[in-house]
Amino acid sequence: MQSPWKILMVAPLFLLLSLQSSASPAYNDLSRPSYSNGHTCVGCVLVVSVIEQLAQVHNSTVQASMERLCSYLPEKLFLKTTCYLVIDKFGSDIIKLLSADMNADVVCHTLEFCKQNTGQPLCHLYPLPKETWKFTLEKARRIVKKSPILRYSRSGSDICSLPILAKICQKIKSAIEQSVPFKDVDSDKYSVFPTLRGYHWRGRDCNDSDESVYPGRRPDNWDVHQDSNCNGIWGIDPKDGIPYEKKFCEGSQPRGIILLGDSAGAHFHISPEWITASQMSLNSFINLPTALTDELDWPQLSGVTGFLDSTVGIKEKSIYLRLWKRNHCNHRDYQNISRNGASSRNLRKFIESLSRNKMLDYPAIVIYAMIGNDVCNGKSDPVPAMTTPEKLYSNVMQTLKHLNSHLPDGSHVILYGLPDGTFLWDNLHNRYHPLGQLNKDVTYAHLYSFLNCLQVSPCHGWMSSNKTLRTLTSERAEQLSNTLKKIAASEKFTNFDLFYMDFAFHEIIQEWQKRGGQPWQLIEPVDGFHPNERKSVLLKGMLMTSQTLDNQEWTQLTLWVKGNLTCDSRTREWLCCCLRIVSGRRCSSSGPKSWERRIHSTPRLNRCLETKAGTEPLRSMHPWGAQGGRGVGKLIPQTLWGLLRHRPKGVSFSSIFAKCLSLNEEHIWMTVQCCVLLGSVTLPLFLK
């Protein structure tokens, strides 16, 4: 099979498909007459704005600015060549109109890439001309009266209608709609190619000619002869004859991570450098070909399945990388089954792309994160199109039943609630959009109004000046979150445990502000809607990982020891403090009295451990250390020593230890953690 790079070097095709699928409404309602025209209008206004601002920034002619823009584009996908062809065919009329002081709105309406249908309002991004709109538009049309652009735009030409591209268009559309790799020789839903739903979205296949070899499966005969699960571990240790897979992975309980999400989970991102004239350079568009072939998504950097380091210096790792760090046997076991515009309504159309065999594969952690499109759409009246709680219940139950029939026993599913999107308008509406920063003429309020008018807004309900509408949207989001919470609390499944998590956006904001950030920085600057994944979603992943694992592990632990222990809320907090300390969390001391107050107040210590991490002195260097302990005892963390002395009544170390040792092999990871915990807190008693 030929390389897709050689076959698919037709930039207009990718631009068409990307614009059609990216940042879509909750579902594609192609019957709306403004749907395709709306996205075309947005694209035209954006490009003409960039051309005009490049001329302003570099004090050059419009012709020179168009050539400058083309020179910035890469050769891949013939982007540079296509740009020059566009200039050759359409540039003269754009030059005439911009030279006549027509803004991007007027240019695009004149060339009929933007249209005002009868009875519809006039959609514009920039302030209206001083003269009447009708007069300005007629004046502009006289300038380009015999333009070939008008004949082109009226023809409704579709690049995919060309015979040479019809088949390839259909295959790419199918790959996008079904969320499966474009290049997958053995049809196991894994690929050796990065984009077009390849290994940017799910683990890289290590043998694309064998459908029985793929990430996440249990090893075939301990992978003595080949790496059947693509985790890089196979063969036999010549020293003892034990297979490496058996030596390193047996009993470690590998688990994959799977995300069922929307554009936020897919990490939808349009780089501000692509539309900000003052920041453009030869390096600005290096990643554009990759972005186009990934539907303008960046799953390789997402907060859940990302496997590459952030390009902006954020140190927090994705959930996949955290699982990999905990257990390298999890290598490549990730799947990002997300789509732009996905919701509970249309998930059934592409959930079949999920790859998990309940008999052959390892268990998985599945995160259901449809965080917006059940309340978000671009309709002029968005409320009737929102998902009702009853419909959400039906949709989610259908999804969970599908998961139960595919996930191996021992899996976990986390239902993620919806956020309160009033944050968007409250923090962005009076700030300048990247297109308006140069001349201080376009705010996010203008952008939201423009998108709402064209009915292509990703979320009319929250991206609106109508406070009542924003409140109604948040109320519906809360109702849907409560429905998810109800499902998690009441429904049981044979192959997985079910959990619910709130979208703790306010906590994320607080965490970001502690780091010196501003709330508006958490939102993608170009679309003014999606979470800025390189900040907020990585923070979200950090908080979600901590909260989920703490709640899950300690809920199970307190249930297991309940027969031998008075397991009240304070005991649970005490146990949680112990595990956090054993896991490396520390609470720095600010003096003996302050330290003593923290030790005596478990909730206070717990809060301290949640917010601080670092090193602490050995016990011998602190008043608590002077209370006793010799030799190895001095290596016990001082926080743990203090907790030991002020443990809740009813905590019996011997009974917990016995309970830990009685746990079956299925929960070996909990047994190990429990024994490490108890060994750490009981050792000082014998060394004192």
DRENPAPA-934336 format. One record per residue (C-alpha): residue in one letter; x, y, z. Coordinates in pm, whole numbers, padded with zeros to 5 digits, always signed. Each point is the difference from the previous one (the first is absolute). Layout:
<sites>
AXYZ ...
</sites>
This chain:
<sites>
M+00000+00000+00000 Q+00137+00344-00093 S+00080+00252+00269 P-00302+00218+00085 W+00229+00303-00013 K+00049-00063-00373 I-00363-00074-00069 L-00162+00271+00209 M+00204+00308-00090 V-00306+00203-00094 A-00033+00282+00250 P-00352+00115-00092 L-00127-00349+00077 F+00143+00006+00352 L-00116+00354+00056 L-00349-00093-00109 L-00021-00308+00219 S+00160+00169+00299 L-00230+00301-00012 Q-00299-00226-00045 S+00087-00215+00303 S+00181+00239+00232 A-00178+00180+00280 S-00328-00122-00139 P-00334+00049+00169 A-00119-00279+00224 Y-00113-00188-00305 N+00025+00069-00369 D-00330+00143-00110 L+00072+00033-00368 S-00359+00098-00068 R+00074+00345+00142 P+00062+00217-00307 S+00264+00208+00180 Y+00209-00290+00126 S+00253-00040-00283 N-00026+00365-00107 G+00065+00108+00359 H+00332-00180+00027 T+00101+00128-00344 C-00079+00354+00112 V+00208-00037+00319 G+00293-00137-00199 C-00014+00284-00252 V-00018+00274+00264 L+00290-00158+00187 V+00229-00024-00306 V-00079+00348-00131 S+00057+00143+00350 V+00344-00161+00017 I+00095+00134-00345 E-00110+00351+00093 Q+00183-00005+00335 L+00321-00142-00150 A+00007+00301-00236 Q-00049+00229+00300 V+00264-00166+00219 H+00268-00004-00270 N-00108+00328-00162 S-00030-00176-00335 T-00249-00032-00283 V-00284-00251+00008 Q+00172-00191-00282 A+00318-00028+00207 S-00191-00109+00310 M-00172-00281-00193 E+00334-00119-00132 R+00145+00023+00350 L-00282-00217+00137 C+00060-00263-00269 S+00373+00001+00068 Y-00070-00091+00363 L-00197-00313-00093 P+00177-00338-00020 E+00040-00202-00317 K-00173-00305+00151 L-00350-00068-00132 F+00085+00256-00270 L-00111+00276+00238 K+00248+00253-00137 T-00081-00088-00362 T-00372+00020+00063 C+00039+00340+00163 Y+00181+00140-00303 L-00270-00141-00229 V-00266+00174+00208 I+00189+00328-00026 D+00032-00041-00375 K-00370-00057-00044 F-00166+00215+00267 G+00267+00239+00123 S-00071+00287-00241 D-00354+00053+00129 I+00107-00025+00365 I+00266+00264-00073 K-00257+00231-00160 L-00244-00028+00287 L+00254+00040+00281 S+00162+00290-00184 A-00342+00166-00001 D-00006-00023+00383 M-00256-00280+00009 N+00032-00216+00311 A-00005-00382+00007 D-00378-00016+00052 V-00066+00210-00309 V+00255-00191-00208 C-00151-00340+00083 H-00359+00116-00054 T+00101+00154-00330 L+00165-00322-00116 E-00307-00189+00129 F+00190-00222+00241 C-00226+00162+00260 K-00368+00037-00083 Q-00293+00171+00166 N-00307-00208-00072 T-00341+00164-00022 G-00142+00066+00343 Q+00331-00075+00171 P+00211+00251+00194 L+00325+00137-00138 C+00293-00199+00139 H+00321+00197+00046 L+00312-00026+00217 Y+00130+00355-00028 P-00186+00324+00074 L-00230+00103-00283 P+00126+00259-00251 K-00082+00365+00064 E-00211+00004-00315 T-00306-00223-00019 W+00066-00369-00056 K-00209-00009-00320 F+00187+00292-00151 T+00343-00142+00096 L-00083-00344-00142 E-00126+00143-00330 K+00315+00209-00027 A+00217-00305+00057 R-00191-00208-00253 R+00058+00260-00268 I+00375-00035+00058 V-00004-00374-00076 K-00300-00014-00230 K+00162-00239-00251 S+00192-00206+00252 P+00060-00373-00065 I-00030-00047+00376 L-00371+00073-00014 R-00050-00262-00269 Y+00202-00247+00210 S-00187+00066+00325 R-00341-00025-00170 S+00090-00332-00157 G+00011-00176+00339 S+00302-00200-00110 D+00111-00279+00233 I+00358-00123-00015 C-00127-00350+00076 S-00215+00002-00314 L+00312-00043-00213 P+00017-00364-00122 I+00366-00037+00093 L-00075+00094+00362 A-00346-00150+00053 K+00121-00337+00130 I+00273+00141+00223 C-00245+00259+00138 Q-00243-00274+00091 K+00266-00205+00176 I+00124+00294+00204 K-00354+00101+00093 S-00069-00357+00106 A+00314-00009+00216 I-00104+00324+00170 E-00362-00100+00050 Q+00081-00349+00129 S+00307+00115+00197 V+00220-00281-00136 P+00349+00026-00151 F+00018+00084-00369 K+00301-00229-00040 D-00054-00332+00177 V+00118-00296-00206 D-00111-00275+00240 S-00326+00176+00105 D+00071-00031+00372 K-00081+00372+00050 Y+00365+00088+00067 S+00240+00165-00241 V+00368+00072-00064 F-00092+00338-00146 P-00035+00294+00243 T-00288+00209-00134 L-00330-00075-00172 R-00114-00177+00319 G+00334-00181+00030 Y+00223-00031+00306 H-00055+00361+00105 W-00342-00131+00102 R+00079-00354+00121 G+00308-00208+00075 R+00237-00062-00287 D-00029-00340-00164 C+00327-00195+00001 N-00105-00245-00272 D-00253+00134-00248 S-00013-00329-00188 D-00125-00208+00296 E-00342+00079+00147 S+00082-00198+00317 V+00279+00244+00089 Y-00115+00331+00148 P+00038+00211+00317 G-00196-00099+00309 R-00036-00374-00056 R+00115-00262+00246 P+00334-00149-00111 D-00003-00307-00219 N+00203-00266+00185 W+00168+00279+00198 D+00129+00147-00327 V+00283-00247-00023 H+00028+00030-00379 Q-00153+00340-00083 D-00137+00315+00160 S-00370-00081-00032 N-00119+00300+00204 C+00246+00259-00136 N+00125+00108+00342 G+00362-00060-00102 I+00047-00296+00236 W+00062-00343-00150 G+00252-00285-00014 I+00166-00210+00272 D+00258+00103+00257 P+00302-00226-00080 K+00112+00009+00365 D-00299-00186+00143 G-00213-00097-00302 I-00299+00206+00121 P-00187+00203-00266 Y+00048+00373+00048 E-00375+00060-00021 K-00060-00246+00284 K+00287+00141+00205 F-00100+00366-00030 C-00377-00003-00051 E-00147-00303+00177 G-00211+00118+00293 S+00045+00369-00084 Q-00356+00024-00130 P+00055+00205-00318 R-00291+00223-00098 G-00072+00206-00309 I-00154+00345-00012 I-00290+00076-00236 L-00168+00336-00050 L-00348+00040-00144 G-00010+00371-00058 D-00074+00302-00213 S+00225+00271-00144 A+00129+00091+00346 G+00120-00357+00056 A+00146-00011-00351 H+00189+00320+00086 F-00146+00226-00271 H+00241+00285-00053 I+00054+00273-00256 S+00334+00168+00054 P-00028+00377+00058 E+00310+00041-00216 W-00203-00113-00301 I-00222+00308+00015 T+00213+00259+00183 A+00191+00203-00260 S+00250+00144+00247 Q+00108-00350+00110 M+00020-00172-00338 S+00331-00138-00121 L+00142-00292-00197 N-00041-00219+00308 S-00365+00086+00066 F-00152-00261-00232 I+00243-00290+00044 N-00267-00208+00175 L-00288+00097-00230 P+00017-00315-00220 T-00011-00221+00311 A-00289+00201+00144 L-00201-00022-00323 T+00043-00377-00021 D-00103-00027+00366 E-00319+00203-00052 L+00155+00302+00176 D+00031-00215+00312 W+00317-00079+00198 P-00075-00325+00186 Q+00372-00068+00037 L+00006+00294+00244 S-00337-00054+00170 G-00044-00019+00374 V-00121-00361-00007 T+00186-00186-00276 G+00282+00240-00086 F+00341-00164-00033 L+00211+00298-00109 D+00131+00274+00226 S-00184+00330-00008 T+00149+00260-00231 V-00067+00282+00248 G+00191-00134+00298 I-00287-00145+00203 K+00149-00270+00222 E-00316-00193+00084 K-00032-00327-00189 S-00306-00158-00157 I-00184-00280+00172 Y+00150-00247-00247 L+00353+00114+00085 R-00080-00029+00370 L-00119-00356-00051 W+00309-00073-00209 K+00227+00146+00266 R-00169-00217+00262 N+00025-00311-00215 H+00206-00012-00322 C-00197-00307-00106 N-00274+00252-00092 H+00216+00128-00287 R-00211+00107-00303 D-00327-00111+00159 Y-00206+00313-00063 Q-00298+00083-00221 N-00144+00346-00063 I-00346-00070-00141 S-00096+00366-00023 R-00157+00205-00276 N-00065+00365-00062 G-00371+00052+00060 A-00047-00329+00190 S-00277-00035+00256 S-00201-00271+00169 R-00231+00010-00303 N+00252-00089-00269 L+00253-00206+00198 R-00168-00320-00120 K+00114+00087-00354 F+00369-00039+00082 I+00026-00194+00327 E+00048-00313-00212 S+00350+00131-00069 L+00091-00083+00360 S+00237-00297+00004 R-00029-00229+00303 N-00050-00375+00016 K-00144-00115+00332 M+00171-00339-00030 L+00339+00090-00148 D+00079+00350+00129 Y+00094+00164+00328 P-00260+00200+00197 A-00026+00371-00073 I-00089+00328+00163 V-00265+00168-00216 I-00074+00370+00041 Y-00334+00118-00140 A+00046+00375-00049 M-00271+00148-00220 I+00035+00332+00176 G-00180+00243-00227 N-00191-00100-00310 D-00307-00134+00178 V-00079+00362+00088 C+00203+00175-00270 N-00114+00060-00356 G+00001+00283-00251 K-00373+00037-00058 S-00161+00342+00027 D-00216-00144+00281 P+00231-00255+00163 V-00215-00111+00294 P-00239-00238-00185 A+00299-00179-00156 M+00163-00075+00337 T+00000-00357+00127 T-00259-00062+00270 P+00090-00190+00320 E-00225-00288-00109 K+00167-00025-00339 L+00346+00024+00155 Y-00085-00287+00235 S-00104-00213-00296 N+00307+00092-00206 V+00249-00060+00280 M-00157-00331+00099 Q+00030-00114-00361 T+00369+00096+00006 L+00061-00177+00332 K-00165-00318-00124 H+00227+00008-00304 L+00302+00044+00225 N-00111-00286+00224 S-00009-00230-00301 H+00353+00095-00109 L+00206+00088+00307 P+00188-00274+00188 D-00098-00069+00358 G+00170+00231+00249 S-00035+00314-00210 H-00112+00339+00128 V-00226+00263-00161 I-00006+00363+00112 L-00291+00225-00101 Y+00111+00361-00020 G-00250+00277+00070 L-00063+00314-00202 P+00160+00336+00092 D-00165+00333+00069 G+00081+00186-00320 T-00109+00344+00124 F+00372+00037+00066 L+00050+00070-00372 W-00201+00318-00033 D+00086+00127+00348 N+00375-00015-00064 L+00036+00056-00375 H-00275+00219-00144 N+00184+00332+00043 R+00346-00132-00091 Y+00145+00042-00348 H+00005-00302-00229 P+00334-00070-00178 L-00150+00148-00320 G-00086+00318+00188 Q+00316+00053+00203 L+00181+00196-00271 N-00267+00265-00052 K-00206-00051+00318 D-00314-00061-00204 V-00114-00361+00065 T-00087-00131+00345 Y-00123-00347+00088 A-00348+00148+00028 H+00027+00092-00370 L+00128-00349-00086 Y-00281-00170+00193 S-00264+00219-00170 F+00150-00073-00344 L+00000-00378+00053 N-00349+00001+00150 C-00135+00200-00292 L+00145-00254-00247 Q-00133-00286+00218 V+00344-00160+00015 S+00079+00082+00362 P+00136-00297+00195 C-00225+00105+00289 H-00259+00271-00050 G-00137-00061+00349 W+00317+00109+00182 M+00160+00218-00269 S-00281+00254+00014 S-00066+00346+00143 N-00339-00129+00117 K+00047-00068+00372 T-00329-00188+00023 L+00111-00237-00276 R+00336-00056+00167 T-00174-00081+00328 L-00241-00241-00169 T+00292-00178-00166 S+00181-00039+00332 E-00315-00128+00167 R-00042-00265-00269 A+00369-00094+00035 E-00052-00045+00375 Q-00306-00218-00063 L+00199-00221-00236 S+00286-00025+00249 N-00246-00108+00267 T-00131-00264-00239 L+00351-00136-00048 K+00051+00003+00376 K-00324-00193+00045 I+00107-00261-00254 A+00335-00049+00173 A-00167-00040+00339 S-00278-00238-00103 E+00117-00210-00295 K+00223-00307+00028 F+00186-00187-00272 T+00178-00332+00000 N+00326+00098-00169 F+00075+00342+00147 D-00046+00227+00299 L-00180+00327-00069 F+00104+00339+00144 Y-00109+00360-00046 M+00211+00318+00011 D-00108+00363-00011 F+00165+00229-00250 A+00179+00196+00272 F+00075+00304-00215 H-00010+00243+00291 E+00264-00208+00180 I+00208+00002-00319 I-00028+00379-00016 Q+00113+00028+00361 E+00295-00230-00064 W+00096+00201-00308 Q-00023+00328+00191 K+00227-00141+00271 R+00257-00046-00274 G-00031+00365-00095 G-00228-00051-00302 Q-00312+00190-00105 P-00334-00181-00047 W-00040+00105-00366 Q+00327-00176-00082 L-00176-00334+00050 I-00202+00046-00320 E+00119-00049-00358 P+00064+00354-00128 V-00109-00056-00362 D-00343-00161+00045 G-00067+00144+00348 F-00174-00320+00105 H+00213-00310+00050 P+00208-00052+00312 N+00360+00087-00063 E+00115-00361+00016 R+00363+00084+00064 K-00110+00170+00321 S-00342-00088+00129 V-00039-00356-00123 L+00344-00097+00124 L-00097+00151+00333 K-00331-00178-00027 G+00181-00325-00068 M+00222+00058+00302 L-00290+00071+00232 M-00216-00274-00148 T+00273-00261+00035 S+00066+00091+00363 Q-00365+00018+00099 T-00106-00312-00189 L+00276-00223+00130 D-00033+00130+00355 N-00375-00051+00008 Q+00011-00336-00174 E+00287-00150+00201 W-00114+00122+00336 T-00363-00086-00051 Q+00108-00357-00073 L+00251-00006+00285 T-00245+00127+00260 L-00254-00259-00116 W+00255-00281+00032 V+00111+00092+00350 K-00343+00095+00129 G-00044-00331+00175 N+00305+00059+00220 L+00003+00376+00025 T-00222+00287+00103 C-00003+00158-00343 D-00152+00344+00055 S+00073+00310-00207 R+00295+00103+00217 T+00155-00346-00035 R-00032+00024-00376 E+00170+00341+00003 W+00275-00141+00218 L+00056-00293-00236 C-00002+00236-00298 C+00267+00214+00165 C+00213-00311+00058 L-00015-00113-00362 R+00075+00348-00130 I+00307+00020+00220 V+00118-00347-00104 S-00056+00106-00364 G+00233+00295+00045 R-00228+00286+00103 R+00140+00230+00267 C-00126+00286+00210 S+00281+00240+00082 S+00028+00108+00362 S-00013+00367+00095 G+00091-00050+00366 P-00064-00253+00278 K-00329+00157+00114 S-00139+00025-00351 W+00115-00354-00067 E-00167-00130+00314 R-00328+00164-00095 R+00013-00171-00340 I+00074-00340+00151 H-00283+00032+00251 S-00240+00113-00274 T-00019-00269-00265 P-00219+00208-00236 R+00252+00285+00021 L+00289-00234-00075 N-00198-00157-00286 R-00054+00340-00161 C+00368+00077+00039 L+00099-00325-00168 E-00239+00069-00287 T+00154+00336-00081 K+00371-00044+00072 A+00268-00236-00117 G+00364-00002+00085 T+00265-00135+00232 E+00004+00011+00376 P+00285-00048+00248 L+00063-00337+00162 R-00164-00058+00336 S+00321+00066+00190 M-00002+00357-00133 H-00345+00085+00138 P-00146+00006+00352 W-00215-00298-00090 G+00318-00190-00084 A+00139+00065+00344 Q-00281-00204+00150 G+00173-00328-00089 G+00111-00224-00286 R+00338-00145-00076 G+00183-00120-00310 V-00245-00068-00286 G-00272+00158+00212 K+00146+00341-00076 L-00087-00051-00367 I-00374-00013+00072 P-00166+00322-00122 Q-00071+00232+00290 T-00357+00054-00119 L-00066-00372+00025 W+00152-00013+00346 G-00231+00275+00121 L-00304-00169-00153 L+00091-00323+00176 R-00007+00170+00339 H-00334+00172-00064 R-00189-00269-00191 P-00379-00030+00045 K-00141-00237+00254 G-00073-00347-00135 V+00293-00009-00239 S+00173-00332+00059 F+00315-00046-00207 S+00010-00374+00056 S-00358-00045-00120 I+00059+00213-00312 F+00321-00186-00075 A-00178-00336+00031 K-00278+00125-00224 C+00252+00115-00262 L+00170-00337-00007 S-00335-00172-00049 L-00081+00192-00320 N-00018-00218-00306 E+00240+00017-00292 E-00245+00199-00210 H+00073+00300+00222 I+00371-00058+00035 W+00074+00367-00070 M-00211+00103+00298 T+00164-00266+00215 V+00344+00136-00081 Q-00104+00359+00070 C-00170-00100+00323 C+00301-00194+00125 V+00239+00281-00094 L-00222+00240+00190 L-00021-00217+00309 G+00369-00086-00012 S+00080+00369-00006 V-00218+00090+00296 T+00066-00305+00219 L+00375-00029-00047 P+00076+00283+00248 L-00179-00191+00275 F+00255-00281-00023 L+00299+00230-00042 K-00081+00235+00284 
</sites>
